Amino acid sequence: MMRMNNGHLSRPIAQMEHSRPERHMSSTIPTYDLYGENQADRPDFWIHCETIEARSRTHRWEIGLHRHESFQQFLYIRQGAGDAVFATGNIPLSPPCIVSIPPGFSHGFRFSRDIDGLVVTLLAKRLSLSARNAPRGRESWLSSLYVTALSPGPDAQYLEETLLRLYQEFCLRRSDSNELMEAHLRSVILMLGRQIGADSDPILGDTKRARLEVLIDLIGQHFRQQLSAKAYAAILGLSPTHLNRIVRETAGVTVHELIMNRVLEEARRALVFSSASIQSIAEQIGFSDANYFARCFRKRTGRTPKRYRQEERQRLRDV
């Protein structure tokens, strides 16, 4: 049984370490019910608990990028080390800490062989019921990604003991286990929400906003390759229609417009601050035909690239 010295919650880790996309980003991110298992079809299934070591050992300590559309996950890391892997980069996991992952968020993990902790996966609909009576606004953090470090204090000890009781009830499956598991889960939510709501910002916001941020990051890396909206949707593991809907709801534009905005942002910067020819700038941002680039640029800015360069440089001189 896992034990820990008296502890309390510290400020969540709010620093994302950006890195280049992993090789698996070039293919569609799989969507799993629960690591590929279809237990959600069972009427009595709403929560699954197991040790991180038990699951990661079967995957050689590395769980590839994937997502769960209907599940929320909490990982408690007691000992060992690892990285949480996201589409935009990795976050080192230093024990003790808790990772909260909302539904639909692409994620993966790399663990050391001495990893010790728990993973709790549950239906998001059931989670909403558990959080319904939380203080107003306190449950909103559940739709955001948090990595919360734990440091000595009574809150952290209570949180660990509650997670362990939740795990034990799941393993024992006695007649009143569902009621007790829901009570333990509510305690975990309230304890985490107290700290997160008090002084913390999410690493990324709600799922739709998080996906938009990931898309913007990907466009920033690949816009010179003139990838299509369909290609970005495939990288994110979404249908083009679904991705377009998310972008419209969160940014008010289509995916294609988001791509073109980034392309033209780079074109405007190069026209004003570099001496490169218009043909060269067009090639640098993925246009093989300078005339087509000029037409696209004029359609969206109302000026030709040449006129834009002249007028903007003059404006800067006047300033």
RODO-2510 file (C-alpha; in nm, 4 decimals, decimal comma):
residues 319
     n   res          X          Y          Z
     1     m     0,0000     0,0000     0,0000
     2     m     0,1297     0,3459    -0,0861
     3     r     0,2028     0,5800     0,2037
     4     m     0,3225     0,9378     0,2178
     5     n     0,4330     1,1804     0,4874
     6     n     0,1901     1,4530     0,5923
     7     g     0,1494     1,6991     0,3053
     8     h    -0,0566     1,9713     0,1502
     9     l    -0,1176     2,0871    -0,2024
    10     s     0,1278     2,3243    -0,3637
    11     r     0,0812     2,5459    -0,6696
    12     p     0,0221     2,3467    -0,9892
    13     i     0,2998     2,3332    -1,2421
    14     a     0,1949     2,5801    -1,5104
    15     q     0,4920     2,5744    -1,7480
    16     m     0,4551     2,3898    -2,0790
    17     e     0,7828     2,2754    -2,2350
    18     h     0,7327     2,3103    -2,6089
    19     s     0,9048     2,0741    -2,8470
    20     r     0,8818     1,9551    -3,2022
    21     p     0,5951     1,7146    -3,2767
    22     e     0,6797     1,3496    -3,2286
    23     r     0,6924     1,1241    -3,5311
    24     h     0,3556     0,9773    -3,4410
    25     m     0,2008     1,3218    -3,4922
    26     s     0,2063     1,2597    -3,8668
    27     s    -0,0647     0,9980    -3,8330
    28     t    -0,4138     1,0089    -3,6897
    29     i    -0,4285     1,0154    -3,3100
    30     p    -0,6350     0,7139    -3,1969
    31     t    -0,9473     0,7526    -2,9860
    32     y    -0,9853     0,4885    -2,7141
    33     d    -1,2681     0,4097    -2,4758
    34     l    -1,0170     0,3133    -2,2077
    35     y    -0,6720     0,2356    -2,3450
    36     g    -0,8477     0,0490    -2,6260
    37     e    -1,0937    -0,1350    -2,4036
    38     n    -1,4691    -0,1185    -2,4655
    39     q    -1,5883    -0,1491    -2,1077
    40     a    -1,8022     0,1641    -2,1420
    41     d    -2,0693    -0,0568    -2,3006
    42     r    -2,1237    -0,2232    -1,9621
    43     p    -2,4139    -0,0605    -1,7756
    44     d    -2,2285    -0,0779    -1,4417
    45     f    -1,9065     0,0687    -1,5760
    46     w    -1,8320     0,4296    -1,4850
    47     i    -1,4894     0,4192    -1,3217
    48     h    -1,1667     0,2242    -1,3604
    49     c    -0,8716     0,2285    -1,1180
    50     e    -0,5343     0,0608    -1,1472
    51     t    -0,1696     0,1175    -1,0684
    52     i     0,0313     0,3102    -1,3256
    53     e     0,2949     0,0376    -1,3136
    54     a     0,0443    -0,2350    -1,4089
    55     r    -0,0688    -0,0519    -1,7209
    56     s     0,2590     0,1031    -1,8366
    57     r     0,4582    -0,2190    -1,7948
    58     t     0,2520    -0,3868    -2,0682
    59     h     0,3357    -0,0932    -2,2985
    60     r     0,7085    -0,0952    -2,2134
    61     w     0,6615     0,2137    -1,9959
    62     e     0,5457     0,4334    -2,2838
    63     i     0,1817     0,5014    -2,3724
    64     g     0,1494     0,6675    -2,7126
    65     l    -0,0493     0,9780    -2,7955
    66     h    -0,4244     0,9045    -2,7801
    67     r    -0,7450     1,0564    -2,6502
    68     h    -1,0687     0,9616    -2,4728
    69     e    -1,3824     1,1395    -2,5901
    70     s    -1,5951     1,0389    -2,2905
    71     f    -1,3505     0,9986    -2,0030
    72     q    -1,1770     1,2181    -1,7486
    73     q    -0,8480     1,0941    -1,6046
    74     f    -0,6550     1,1602    -1,2862
    75     l    -0,3002     1,0280    -1,2452
    76     y    -0,1391     1,0298    -0,9038
    77     i     0,2415     0,9987    -0,9252
    78     r     0,3975     0,8998    -0,5916
    79     q     0,7468     0,7816    -0,6905
    80     g     0,9540     0,7462    -1,0038
    81     a     0,9624     0,9928    -1,2923
    82     g     0,8170     1,0515    -1,6341
    83     d     0,6760     1,2923    -1,8900
    84     a     0,3216     1,3793    -1,9862
    85     v     0,3232     1,3984    -2,3666
    86     f     0,0956     1,6418    -2,5498
    87     a     0,0684     1,7554    -2,9101
    88     t     0,2583     2,0766    -2,8364
    89     g     0,5262     1,9368    -2,6092
    90     n     0,6094     1,7471    -2,2912
    91     i     0,5655     1,8229    -1,9212
    92     p     0,8076     1,6548    -1,6764
    93     l     0,6309     1,4749    -1,3927
    94     s     0,8104     1,5089    -1,0598
    95     p     0,6531     1,3102    -0,7754
    96     p     0,4417     1,3598    -0,5855
    97     c     0,1962     1,5212    -0,8252
    98     i    -0,1491     1,4765    -0,9786
    99     v    -0,2347     1,5125    -1,3480
   100     s    -0,5941     1,5958    -1,4451
   101     i    -0,6856     1,5378    -1,8112
   102     p    -1,0286     1,6378    -1,9495
   103     p    -1,2122     1,4403    -2,2207
   104     g    -1,0995     1,4821    -2,5808
   105     f    -0,7485     1,6014    -2,4935
   106     s    -0,4720     1,4156    -2,6830
   107     h    -0,2102     1,2844    -2,4419
   108     g     0,0456     1,0133    -2,3775
   109     f     0,3021     0,9225    -2,1114
   110     r     0,6587     0,8022    -2,0679
   111     f     0,7435     0,6522    -1,7284
   112     s     1,0526     0,5292    -1,5535
   113     r     1,0512     0,1615    -1,4562
   114     d     1,0219     0,2489    -1,0865
   115     i     0,6997     0,4459    -1,1373
   116     d     0,4566     0,4174    -0,8465
   117     g     0,1098     0,5654    -0,8507
   118     l    -0,2527     0,5332    -0,9569
   119     v    -0,4586     0,6172    -1,2636
   120     v    -0,8309     0,6815    -1,2211
   121     t    -1,0442     0,6942    -1,5374
   122     l    -1,4141     0,7703    -1,5232
   123     l    -1,7074     0,8678    -1,7403
   124     a    -1,7241     1,2448    -1,7717
   125     k    -2,1042     1,2384    -1,7343
   126     r    -2,0718     1,0665    -1,3973
   127     l    -1,8021     1,3133    -1,2999
   128     s    -2,0419     1,6003    -1,3652
   129     l    -2,2862     1,4477    -1,1200
   130     s    -2,0141     1,4179    -0,8572
   131     a    -1,9114     1,7804    -0,9057
   132     r    -2,2635     1,9219    -0,9253
   133     n    -2,2746     2,0246    -0,5599
   134     a    -1,9273     2,1762    -0,5544
   135     p    -1,9007     2,5476    -0,4681
   136     r    -2,0059     2,7593    -0,7629
   137     g    -1,7310     2,7838    -1,0250
   138     r    -1,5094     2,5401    -0,8365
   139     e    -1,5863     2,2513    -1,0725
   140     s    -1,4997     2,4499    -1,3892
   141     w    -1,1338     2,3481    -1,3586
   142     l    -1,2349     1,9951    -1,4590
   143     s    -1,2474     2,1032    -1,8250
   144     s    -0,8842     2,2204    -1,8156
   145     l    -0,5480     2,0463    -1,8027
   146     y    -0,3649     2,0710    -1,4703
   147     v    -0,0455     1,9188    -1,3369
   148     t    -0,0496     1,9826    -0,9627
   149     a     0,2631     1,9383    -0,7516
   150     l     0,2193     1,8156    -0,3940
   151     s     0,4296     1,9306    -0,0985
   152     p     0,4196     1,8398     0,2739
   153     g     0,0953     1,9163     0,4547
   154     p    -0,2296     1,7575     0,5755
   155     d    -0,4228     1,8210     0,2515
   156     a    -0,1841     1,6127     0,0432
   157     q    -0,1961     1,3286     0,2976
   158     y    -0,5742     1,3336     0,2983
   159     l    -0,5802     1,3411    -0,0824
   160     e    -0,3497     1,0393    -0,1082
   161     e    -0,5485     0,8422     0,1493
   162     t    -0,8724     0,9209    -0,0340
   163     l    -0,7298     0,8049    -0,3667
   164     l    -0,6090     0,4842    -0,2048
   165     r    -0,9528     0,4194    -0,0541
   166     l    -1,1069     0,4801    -0,3953
   167     y    -0,8692     0,2237    -0,5467
   168     q    -0,9372    -0,0297    -0,2706
   169     e    -1,3140     0,0026    -0,3126
   170     f    -1,2764    -0,0496    -0,6862
   171     c    -1,0742    -0,3676    -0,6274
   172     l    -1,3083    -0,5068    -0,3581
   173     r    -1,6332    -0,4300    -0,5444
   174     r    -1,8561    -0,4770    -0,2409
   175     s    -2,2295    -0,4064    -0,2440
   176     d    -2,1870    -0,0417    -0,1411
   177     s    -1,8682     0,0265    -0,3374
   178     n    -2,0278     0,2552    -0,5963
   179     e    -2,1621     0,4893    -0,3296
   180     l    -1,8315     0,5006    -0,1432
   181     m    -1,6302     0,5481    -0,4632
   182     e    -1,8499     0,8418    -0,5585
   183     a    -1,8029     0,9937    -0,2116
   184     h    -1,4235     0,9505    -0,2319
   185     l    -1,4231     1,0948    -0,5825
   186     r    -1,6159     1,3999    -0,4674
   187     s    -1,3589     1,4552    -0,1925
   188     v    -1,0752     1,4361    -0,4456
   189     i    -1,2507     1,6874    -0,6720
   190     l    -1,3121     1,9306    -0,3869
   191     m    -0,9571     1,9047    -0,2507
   192     l    -0,8006     1,9608    -0,5927
   193     g    -1,0513     2,2318    -0,6824
   194     r    -0,9775     2,4238    -0,3616
   195     q    -0,6125     2,4659    -0,4519
   196     i    -0,6593     2,5070    -0,8258
   197     g    -0,9351     2,7633    -0,7836
   198     a    -0,7340     2,9577    -0,5283
   199     d    -0,4145     3,0534    -0,7075
   200     s    -0,3608     2,8607    -1,0272
   201     d    -0,3946     2,8921    -1,4024
   202     p    -0,4437     2,5901    -1,6275
   203     i    -0,1654     2,4772    -1,8552
   204     l    -0,4282     2,4796    -2,1276
   205     g    -0,7933     2,5779    -2,0959
   206     d    -1,1076     2,3876    -2,1860
   207     t    -1,0868     2,1155    -2,4475
   208     k    -1,1982     2,3261    -2,7432
   209     r    -0,9652     2,6096    -2,6502
   210     a    -0,6829     2,3611    -2,5930
   211     r    -0,7336     2,2102    -2,9377
   212     l    -0,7312     2,5570    -3,0922
   213     e    -0,4014     2,6312    -2,9157
   214     v    -0,2555     2,3042    -3,0421
   215     l    -0,3739     2,3823    -3,3966
   216     i    -0,2241     2,7313    -3,3863
   217     d     0,1050     2,5839    -3,2667
   218     l     0,1019     2,3259    -3,5475
   219     i     0,0225     2,5899    -3,8099
   220     g     0,3123     2,7965    -3,6802
   221     q     0,5442     2,5018    -3,7381
   222     h     0,4077     2,3846    -4,0739
   223     f     0,2487     2,6825    -4,2534
   224     r     0,5405     2,7028    -4,4997
   225     q     0,4456     2,3546    -4,6215
   226     q     0,0952     2,4750    -4,7123
   227     l    -0,0731     2,1839    -4,5319
   228     s    -0,4469     2,1658    -4,5882
   229     a    -0,7157     2,1893    -4,3219
   230     k    -0,7737     1,8174    -4,3770
   231     a    -0,4073     1,7429    -4,3005
   232     y    -0,4194     1,9346    -3,9715
   233     a    -0,7408     1,7544    -3,8770
   234     a    -0,5678     1,4203    -3,9383
   235     i    -0,2753     1,5208    -3,7150
   236     l    -0,5176     1,6108    -3,4361
   237     g    -0,7193     1,2933    -3,4811
   238     l    -1,0378     1,4794    -3,5765
   239     s    -1,2583     1,4946    -3,8814
   240     p    -1,2221     1,8151    -4,0893
   241     t    -1,5838     1,9029    -4,0099
   242     h    -1,5318     1,8634    -3,6342
   243     l    -1,2109     2,0679    -3,6377
   244     n    -1,3775     2,3425    -3,8417
   245     r    -1,6638     2,3548    -3,5928
   246     i    -1,4233     2,3901    -3,2997
   247     v    -1,2269     2,6678    -3,4702
   248     r    -1,5437     2,8560    -3,5670
   249     e    -1,6762     2,8370    -3,2106
   250     t    -1,3513     2,9447    -3,0449
   251     a    -1,1909     3,1778    -3,3031
   252     g    -1,4792     3,2824    -3,5282
   253     v    -1,3023     3,1761    -3,8490
   254     t    -1,2543     2,8583    -4,0524
   255     v    -0,9415     2,6436    -4,0346
   256     h    -0,8436     2,7621    -4,3831
   257     e    -0,8748     3,1247    -4,2739
   258     l    -0,6636     3,0524    -3,9657
   259     i    -0,3931     2,9017    -4,1893
   260     m    -0,4034     3,1933    -4,4329
   261     n    -0,3891     3,4454    -4,1491
   262     r    -0,0625     3,2884    -4,0307
   263     v     0,0753     3,2765    -4,3871
   264     l    -0,0070     3,6436    -4,4464
   265     e     0,1318     3,7426    -4,1078
   266     e     0,4671     3,6012    -4,2143
   267     a     0,4346     3,7630    -4,5601
   268     r     0,3689     4,1067    -4,4078
   269     r     0,6640     4,0717    -4,1721
   270     a     0,8990     3,9699    -4,4544
   271     l     0,7773     4,2486    -4,6857
   272     v     0,8460     4,5180    -4,4280
   273     f     1,1531     4,3908    -4,2460
   274     s     1,3481     4,1998    -4,5124
   275     s     1,4973     4,2914    -4,8488
   276     a     1,3906     3,9632    -5,0106
   277     s     1,2108     3,9866    -5,3439
   278     i     0,8385     3,9219    -5,3612
   279     q     0,9111     3,6031    -5,5576
   280     s     1,1457     3,4843    -5,2815
   281     i     0,8973     3,5668    -5,0052
   282     a     0,6232     3,3819    -5,1930
   283     e     0,8441     3,0720    -5,2167
   284     q     0,9418     3,0931    -4,8485
   285     i     0,5773     3,0702    -4,7400
   286     g     0,4836     2,7897    -4,9773
   287     f     0,3659     2,9648    -5,2951
   288     s     0,5286     2,8383    -5,6139
   289     d     0,3598     3,1135    -5,8188
   290     a     0,4351     3,4733    -5,7157
   291     n     0,1367     3,6041    -5,9157
   292     y    -0,1010     3,3734    -5,7267
   293     f     0,0562     3,4876    -5,4002
   294     a     0,0027     3,8520    -5,5024
   295     r    -0,3644     3,7845    -5,5799
   296     c    -0,4194     3,6114    -5,2442
   297     f    -0,2393     3,8903    -5,0619
   298     r    -0,4401     4,1649    -5,2326
   299     k    -0,7693     3,9841    -5,1749
   300     r    -0,7078     3,9741    -4,7993
   301     t    -0,5286     4,3056    -4,7426
   302     g    -0,6620     4,5299    -5,0206
   303     r    -0,3082     4,6056    -5,1374
   304     t    -0,0529     4,4383    -5,3619
   305     p     0,2620     4,3099    -5,1901
   306     k     0,4671     4,5855    -5,3548
   307     r     0,2328     4,8624    -5,2428
   308     y     0,2041     4,7168    -4,8937
   309     r     0,5857     4,7166    -4,8617
   310     q     0,6179     5,0747    -4,9799
   311     e     0,3398     5,2160    -4,7645
   312     e     0,4291     5,0295    -4,4463
   313     r     0,7969     5,1197    -4,4709
   314     q     0,7020     5,4831    -4,5261
   315     r     0,4707     5,4700    -4,2251
   316     l     0,7549     5,3392    -4,0092
   317     r     0,9881     5,6125    -4,1320
   318     d     0,7261     5,8742    -4,0473
   319     v     0,6869     5,7323    -3,6988
***
